[in-house]
Amino acid sequence: MGVQTLKMNSKLEIAFPHNTKMDKNANVVTAPKLMPFPPCYPKSVPAAGGIFASLNGLIEILKIQMGHRPDILSQEVASQFSKPYIATKYIEKWKGKINFPVSVDRLESYYGLGWRRLRSKDHKGKDLIFHGGFIGGIRTFIGYMPSQESGIIILVNQNTKFPMQQGMNFWRAFLEKKSNKI
């Protein structure tokens, strides 16, 4: 299976800044102003969390976070980023918008150092650790399940809930599976 990169029109040089207005379903209500794609795009439209990465960059972040790059960061240190530091009501924001794999009242939500953690009260040891990114016109989801040694990265060029929903579907596949392997 592996990683696939889809080709796109390399002559298209546009960007959408954080200035669109959207309705409650994440549909664009007012069209964003088209901007020329500047060579310093990450500085002119910065990511809220400070990371602006390509698919290849996100693959490396996922490898580091999952402990597959001890030459860069030890697993002991990497696990501190996803450790549940604060209980949150994050799932309330998505209630009714995202189809979670279990009832929302059976979920616990935490925030670590840049990573969110969802825990099902009914599936001990099968936490989903993830981060969803957003800049105008781009949505992402990067997540993994340490107990299953599996991760997923989703990048789309749309303002849509698709990456988050697919991330939850990824988690659902493991929660519904009787054995530890898919």
C-alpha positions as CSV (number, residue, x, y, z in Angstrom):
1,M,0.0,0.0,0.0
2,G,2.4,2.7,1.1
3,V,2.2,6.4,0.7
4,Q,0.8,7.9,-2.5
5,T,1.2,11.4,-3.7
6,L,-1.4,12.7,-6.1
7,K,-0.3,15.0,-8.9
8,M,-1.6,18.6,-9.1
9,N,-1.4,21.5,-11.5
10,S,2.1,22.9,-10.6
11,K,1.3,26.2,-12.3
12,L,-1.4,27.0,-9.8
13,E,0.0,29.5,-7.4
14,I,-2.7,30.7,-5.0
15,A,-3.3,30.7,-1.3
16,F,-6.2,31.4,1.0
17,P,-5.5,33.3,4.2
18,H,-7.5,33.0,7.5
19,N,-10.1,35.4,6.3
20,T,-13.0,33.3,5.1
21,K,-16.4,33.3,6.8
22,M,-18.0,29.9,7.2
23,D,-21.3,28.6,8.4
24,K,-21.8,26.0,11.2
25,N,-21.3,23.2,8.6
26,A,-17.9,24.5,7.6
27,N,-19.2,25.7,4.2
28,V,-17.6,28.9,2.9
29,V,-20.2,31.7,3.2
30,T,-18.0,34.5,1.8
31,A,-15.4,33.7,-0.8
32,P,-11.8,34.3,0.4
33,K,-9.7,36.8,-1.5
34,L,-7.4,35.0,-3.9
35,M,-3.8,35.8,-3.1
36,P,-0.6,35.1,-5.1
37,F,1.3,32.3,-3.5
38,P,4.3,34.0,-2.0
39,P,7.7,32.3,-1.6
40,C,7.4,32.9,2.1
41,Y,3.9,31.5,2.5
42,P,4.5,30.0,6.0
43,K,5.4,33.5,7.3
44,S,2.5,35.3,5.6
45,V,-0.1,32.7,6.6
46,P,1.4,30.9,9.6
47,A,-0.1,27.8,11.1
48,A,-1.6,28.4,14.5
49,G,0.6,25.8,16.2
50,G,3.7,26.9,14.4
51,I,4.2,23.8,12.3
52,F,3.8,24.1,8.5
53,A,4.6,20.8,7.0
54,S,4.3,18.8,3.8
55,L,3.1,15.2,3.7
56,N,6.8,14.1,4.0
57,G,7.3,16.3,7.0
58,L,4.2,15.0,8.7
59,I,5.3,11.4,8.1
60,E,8.6,12.2,9.9
61,I,6.7,13.9,12.8
62,L,4.5,10.7,13.0
63,K,7.6,8.5,13.0
64,I,9.2,10.6,15.8
65,Q,6.0,10.6,17.9
66,M,5.5,6.9,17.5
67,G,9.1,6.2,18.7
68,H,10.6,5.2,15.3
69,R,13.3,7.9,15.3
70,P,15.2,7.5,18.6
71,D,18.1,9.2,16.9
72,I,16.0,12.4,16.9
73,L,13.9,12.0,20.1
74,S,13.7,9.2,22.6
75,Q,10.3,7.5,23.1
76,E,10.4,8.6,26.7
77,V,10.5,12.2,25.7
78,A,8.1,11.8,22.8
79,S,5.5,10.3,25.0
80,Q,5.5,13.4,27.2
81,F,3.9,15.3,24.2
82,S,0.8,13.1,24.2
83,K,0.6,12.5,27.9
84,P,-2.9,13.7,29.2
85,Y,-2.1,16.9,31.0
86,I,-5.6,18.6,30.9
87,A,-9.1,17.0,30.7
88,T,-11.0,18.9,28.0
89,K,-14.5,19.2,26.6
90,Y,-13.1,19.1,23.0
91,I,-15.6,16.5,21.9
92,E,-18.4,18.8,22.7
93,K,-17.2,21.1,19.9
94,W,-17.7,18.2,17.4
95,K,-20.8,16.7,18.9
96,G,-23.4,16.2,16.2
97,K,-20.9,17.2,13.5
98,I,-18.6,14.2,13.7
99,N,-19.7,10.5,14.0
100,F,-17.5,9.3,16.8
101,P,-16.9,5.5,17.1
102,V,-18.5,5.4,20.5
103,S,-21.2,7.5,22.3
104,V,-19.8,10.9,23.3
105,D,-20.8,10.2,26.9
106,R,-18.4,7.2,26.9
107,L,-15.4,9.3,25.7
108,E,-12.8,11.1,27.7
109,S,-10.9,13.9,26.1
110,Y,-7.5,15.2,27.1
111,Y,-4.9,17.7,25.8
112,G,-1.1,17.1,26.0
113,L,1.6,19.3,24.5
114,G,0.1,19.9,21.1
115,W,-1.6,16.5,20.9
116,R,-5.2,15.6,21.8
117,R,-6.0,12.2,23.3
118,L,-9.4,10.5,23.1
119,R,-10.1,7.6,25.3
120,S,-13.0,5.3,25.2
121,K,-14.3,4.2,28.6
122,D,-15.2,0.8,27.0
123,H,-12.0,0.1,25.1
124,K,-9.1,0.4,27.6
125,G,-5.7,0.8,26.1
126,K,-6.9,1.9,22.6
127,D,-6.5,5.7,22.9
128,L,-6.4,7.8,19.8
129,I,-3.7,10.5,19.8
130,F,-4.2,13.2,17.2
131,H,-3.9,16.7,16.0
132,G,-6.1,18.4,13.4
133,G,-4.6,21.3,11.5
134,F,-6.2,24.2,9.6
135,I,-5.2,27.1,7.5
136,G,-7.6,28.7,5.0
137,G,-8.4,26.2,2.3
138,I,-6.4,23.3,4.0
139,R,-7.5,20.8,6.6
140,T,-5.3,18.0,8.1
141,F,-5.5,15.1,10.5
142,I,-2.5,13.3,11.9
143,G,-3.2,10.6,14.4
144,Y,-2.0,7.3,15.8
145,M,-2.9,4.5,18.2
146,P,0.2,3.5,20.2
147,S,-1.3,0.2,21.3
148,Q,-1.9,-0.8,17.7
149,E,1.4,0.6,16.3
150,S,-0.7,2.3,13.6
151,G,-1.0,5.9,12.4
152,I,-2.8,8.0,9.7
153,I,-2.2,11.3,8.0
154,I,-4.9,13.0,6.0
155,L,-4.4,16.2,4.0
156,V,-7.1,17.9,2.0
157,N,-7.3,21.2,0.1
158,Q,-10.8,22.1,1.4
159,N,-12.5,23.6,4.4
160,T,-14.3,20.4,5.4
161,K,-14.7,18.0,8.3
162,F,-13.6,15.1,6.1
163,P,-10.1,14.6,7.7
164,M,-11.5,14.6,11.2
165,Q,-14.3,12.2,10.3
166,Q,-11.8,9.9,8.5
167,G,-9.6,10.0,11.6
168,M,-12.5,8.9,13.7
169,N,-13.3,6.1,11.2
170,F,-9.6,5.0,11.5
171,W,-10.1,4.7,15.3
172,R,-13.5,3.0,14.8
173,A,-11.8,0.3,12.7
174,F,-9.6,-0.7,15.6
175,L,-12.2,-0.4,18.3
176,E,-14.6,-2.6,16.4
177,K,-12.0,-5.2,15.6
178,K,-12.0,-8.2,18.0
179,S,-8.3,-8.9,17.7
180,N,-5.4,-6.5,18.2
181,K,-4.5,-6.5,14.5
182,I,-6.3,-5.1,11.4
